[in-house]
Amino acid sequence: MSVTNLPRGSTSASAGVPPTKVTMPALAEMKRQGKPIVALTAYDYPTSRLADEAGIDLILVGDSLAMVVLGQENTLAVTVDEMIHHTRAVRRAVHRALLVADMPFGSYHGSVSEGVANAIRFVKEAGAEAVKIEGPRVELVRALSEAEIPVVGHLGLTPQSLHRMGGYHVQARSMEAALQLKADAHALALAGAGALVLEGVPREAAAAITADLPIPTIGIGAGPDCDGQILVFHDLVNLTFAPAAKFVRRYADAGALIRTAIEHYREDVEHRAFPSDEESYHLPEAARQALEASLAATENASALRKA
């Protein structure tokens, strides 16, 4: 495949200088310095390679792949094995960014030991450098930290809690709920989480948590005051086939670009405009002449038999 033969882009690594690897402590230092953290989801080799070469700090193999890659209605159906499969592909492409894998629904909702065992699979089998879990699961975060597995927490609108929440709704809209969210964030940080995703919460609540929390916050639909931002790759480039959420900014229309390219390819094939002679391989001249002579002799012999 041609994609595997392409040279890497014009990054510092391609110039012979190894890129500075982003780690969990590096994210904490970025928060301390006030440098925004840029995060993005990716689920395969080509897109994660592009994201890494573009300077993304954190690449999340999100369970959102269930919807944007596998066509599921929500994130609940994706399995550990499917997540590991995609994380492996991303691992092969990523050299600079911190690689975080989502633990899918059901992989950490039983016992703490089961959650730790599944997280170990993401590190050992897939090459993840951290795992992300949803909800204020303080005991699990503590156990993962003790097992030397970096953890990214996720509070607010947690998609794996879709049925309990009754849909995808903004969370922490009251003072009481905002204070509980803040308390949960602090509990996760004290348990050892290295960063926290805040999704679908009012800007004011996210700002208060970010200002008071010792670990970086990464927002998605949480306003501009978080320490970083994350978007789903397919939302970013319009490959979701659905209306965008309020917090999504689309930076390209890859859907239209790809559809147009495919339509042009179909038209060229139908009109025999593809492939052209220049896009075809040719025999060496001597072999071509020998083949033509052989075919001519076969035709002559056939004509004589018919006569």
Secondary structure as UniProt FT lines:
FT   HELIX           2..5
FT   TURN            12..16
FT   HELIX           24..33
FT   STRAND          37..41
FT   HELIX           45..53
FT   TURN            54..55
FT   STRAND          58..61
FT   TURN            63..64
FT   HELIX           65..68
FT   TURN            69..70
FT   TURN            76..77
FT   HELIX           80..93
FT   STRAND          98..102
FT   TURN            105..106
FT   HELIX           112..124
FT   TURN            125..126
FT   STRAND          130..132
FT   HELIX           138..146
FT   TURN            147..148
FT   STRAND          151..156
FT   HELIX           159..161
FT   HELIX           162..165
FT   HELIX           175..191
FT   STRAND          195..199
FT   HELIX           203..212
FT   STRAND          217..220
FT   TURN            224..225
FT   STRAND          228..231
FT   HELIX           233..236
FT   TURN            237..238
FT   TURN            246..247
FT   HELIX           254..270
FT   TURN            271..272
FT   HELIX           277..279
FT   HELIX           285..306
//
